[in-house]
Amino acid sequence: MRTTTTDSRPAGAGVTGVTGAPEGLAEQVPGLWPWLYRCAYLLTGNHADAEDLAQQTLLQACRSWSRVSRAEQPQAYLRRILTNQHLSSRRPRSRRLELLTEAPPEPRSPAPAGPEDRLSLWPHVASLPPRQRAVIVLRYYEQLTEREIADVLGCSTGNVKSTAHRALRALRATVGAEADQEESR
């Protein structure tokens, strides 16, 4: 169903025409929209969800308009469609929509490291002892596995793991200290 509006009111409000709608529905929509929207808002408690629910109800009514128009109380029929649509949307699904809020529900994860992050980290990597620097460069800059690094350096994979651990601990300490200094400024 395609609607056209004459101003910035919610879709469906002030409908001037509904193309491709069954006979009689186009005349009913402008009068039904405020009531449908109000009922949908009371069910959902959210303006955006209320608009979606009211529109879904109108789409369902369009599909079964012959039954809606023959009903003794078309408004009761629409209320039933509205309620069923709302309850169906509340059933658990494999994929759920998220409710938008002012604050994110969980802390933001840091942005993925990009080339500029590698450049800002390089002075800290360069300050590491040669063996630790070699392990970090081979692992994170050259993307070699621990086994490949061990072959390059002529040592065991356990040695590579412990050297990487010490290097990362040193990097975290220096980068963390630098971040703390910037926050205190």
C-alpha positions in Angstrom: 0.0 0.0 0.0 1.5 3.3 -1.0 0.5 6.5 0.9 1.2 10.1 0.1 1.2 12.8 2.8 0.8 16.5 2.5 2.9 17.5 5.5 5.3 16.1 8.0 2.8 14.3 10.2 3.3 10.5 10.8 2.8 8.3 7.8 -0.9 7.7 7.4 -1.9 11.0 9.1 -3.4 13.3 6.5 -3.5 10.6 3.8 -4.6 12.1 0.6 -4.7 8.8 -1.3 -3.9 5.2 -1.1 -3.0 3.7 -4.4 -3.8 0.0 -5.1 -6.1 -0.3 -2.1 -9.4 -2.1 -2.2 -12.5 0.0 -2.7 -13.6 1.8 0.5 -10.2 1.4 2.3 -8.8 4.6 0.9 -11.7 6.6 2.3 -11.4 4.9 5.7 -7.7 5.3 6.4 -7.6 9.0 7.2 -10.3 8.5 9.8 -8.8 5.3 11.2 -5.2 6.4 11.5 -5.4 8.5 14.7 -7.3 5.8 16.5 -5.0 3.0 15.2 -1.9 5.0 16.1 -3.2 5.8 19.6 -4.0 2.2 20.3 -0.7 1.1 18.9 1.1 3.6 21.0 -0.6 2.4 24.1 0.4 -1.2 23.3 4.0 -0.4 22.4 4.8 2.7 24.5 7.1 3.9 21.7 6.2 6.3 18.8 8.3 4.5 16.2 7.0 1.1 17.1 3.5 2.5 17.2 3.8 3.8 13.7 5.1 0.5 12.5 2.4 -1.5 14.3 -0.4 0.8 12.9 1.1 0.4 9.4 1.3 -3.3 9.7 -2.3 -3.4 10.8 -3.4 -1.4 7.8 -1.4 -3.7 5.5 -3.1 -6.7 7.1 -6.5 -5.0 6.8 -5.8 -4.2 3.1 -5.1 -7.9 2.5 -8.4 -9.0 4.1 -10.5 -5.9 3.4 -13.4 -7.9 2.1 -13.8 -9.5 5.6 -13.1 -6.2 7.4 -15.7 -4.3 5.5 -18.4 -7.0 5.9 -17.8 -7.2 9.7 -20.6 -5.9 12.0 -17.9 -3.8 13.8 -15.0 -3.1 11.5 -13.2 -1.2 14.3 -13.3 -4.3 16.6 -11.9 -6.4 13.7 -9.0 -3.9 13.2 -8.4 -3.8 17.0 -8.1 -7.6 16.9 -5.6 -7.4 13.9 -3.7 -4.7 15.8 -3.5 -6.8 19.0 -2.5 -9.9 17.1 0.2 -8.1 15.2 1.6 -6.7 18.5 1.6 -10.0 20.2 3.2 -11.7 17.2 6.0 -9.2 17.2 6.6 -9.9 20.9 7.1 -13.6 20.5 10.7 -14.7 20.7 12.5 -14.9 17.3 15.9 -15.8 16.2 16.4 -12.1 15.3 15.0 -9.3 17.4 14.9 -5.5 16.9 16.6 -3.4 19.4 14.9 -0.5 21.3 16.8 2.7 20.7 17.7 4.6 23.9 19.7 7.8 24.7 22.6 5.8 26.2 24.1 2.6 24.7 23.1 -0.4 26.7 26.7 -1.6 27.0 30.0 0.3 27.0 31.3 0.9 23.5 34.1 -1.4 22.5 37.2 0.3 21.1 37.2 0.9 17.4 39.1 -1.7 15.4 42.8 -0.9 15.2 43.6 0.9 11.9 46.8 2.0 10.3 46.9 5.2 12.4 46.7 3.2 15.6 49.7 1.1 14.5 51.6 4.3 13.8 50.8 5.8 17.2 51.8 2.5 18.8 55.1 2.2 16.9 57.3 4.3 19.3 56.3 2.0 22.1 57.1 -1.1 20.1 60.4 0.4 19.1 61.3 0.9 22.8 60.9 -2.9 23.5 64.0 -5.1 23.8 65.0 -6.6 20.4 63.7 -10.1 21.0 60.3 -8.8 22.3 60.1 -6.3 19.4 60.8 -9.1 16.9 58.0 -11.3 18.3 55.5 -8.4 18.3 56.4 -7.3 14.7 56.3 -10.8 13.3 53.0 -11.7 15.1 51.0 -8.5 14.7 52.6 -6.6 11.8 53.5 -9.6 9.7 50.6 -11.8 10.8 52.8 -14.9 11.3 51.7 -17.8 13.5 53.5 -18.7 16.7 55.0 -21.8 15.0 56.3 -19.6 12.1 57.8 -17.1 14.5 59.5 -19.9 16.4 61.0 -21.1 13.1 62.2 -17.6 12.2 63.8 -17.0 15.6 65.1 -20.5 16.1 63.3 -21.1 19.4 60.3 -23.1 20.8 56.7 -21.9 20.5 56.5 -21.7 24.3 59.4 -19.2 24.2 57.5 -17.2 21.6 54.3 -17.2 23.7 56.1 -16.1 26.9 58.1 -13.4 25.0 54.9 -12.1 23.4 53.2 -12.1 26.8 56.0 -10.0 28.4 56.1 -7.7 25.4 52.3 -7.1 25.5 52.4 -6.6 29.2 55.1 -3.9 28.8 53.1 -2.3 25.9 49.9 -2.2 28.0 51.8 -0.6 30.9 53.4 2.2 28.7 50.2 2.9 26.7 48.1 2.8 29.8 50.4 5.2 31.6 50.3 7.5 28.6 46.5 7.4 28.4 46.3 8.2 32.1 48.6 11.2 31.6 46.4 12.5 28.8 43.2 12.1 30.9 44.7 14.1 33.7 45.5 17.1 31.5 
